[in-house]
Structure formats: C-alpha cells, structure tokens
Amino acid sequence: MLAVKTIGKSGQIALGKEFAGKQVLVDRVEPGVWVVKVGEFVPDSERWLFHDSVSGDLDEAIRWAETNAPQETNLEALEAEGAGR
C-alpha cells in the first residue's frame, strides 16, 4: 500500500489506528528516506536473555519449573544452610 502523509507541526505522522500502541523501528536510510517496521523490540537491559549461552539454561529452568510444583520455603533452615558455607 502506498500512501501520502503530511508531517504535522509537532513532527508526527499518523499510521492508522491498527498500529496504535505498537512499537515501530524507524530507520533513517538517508536524509528524507525512512523505513518503518512494526515489531517487538527488546530493551537493552533484557537483551542478555536472548544470547545463545543463556538460552539452554533458560530452557532447562523452564522445563524444571513445569514439572516441579512450588513449595513453601523454610527461611530459617535456608539461612542456617547458607551460614554453614
């Protein structure tokens, strides 16, 4: 779809209500040329979760959590165990 849009006084353009609330990546290819891509983008503080070296550990932790029910923790016993190290 090709559309001509006018940039408003505030420097904004409207892409349509179907894109409301979505994140977009705006790539300025050269002055006056932009490529806009809709997507979900990862904050820098969470990027480490997507490294290959972490992926296996996360998969293993998720598998463990899916097969092991939560249990109440005895904090006093845990503290005593940690003090013995």
Secondary structure as GFF3:
##gff-version 3
##sequence-region A 1 85
A	DSSP	three_ten_helix	17	19	.	.	.	ID=ss1
A	DSSP	beta_strand	24	30	.	.	.	ID=ss2
A	DSSP	beta_strand	33	38	.	.	.	ID=ss3
A	DSSP	three_ten_helix	44	50	.	.	.	ID=ss4
A	DSSP	alpha_helix	52	67	.	.	.	ID=ss5
A	DSSP	alpha_helix	75	83	.	.	.	ID=ss6
###
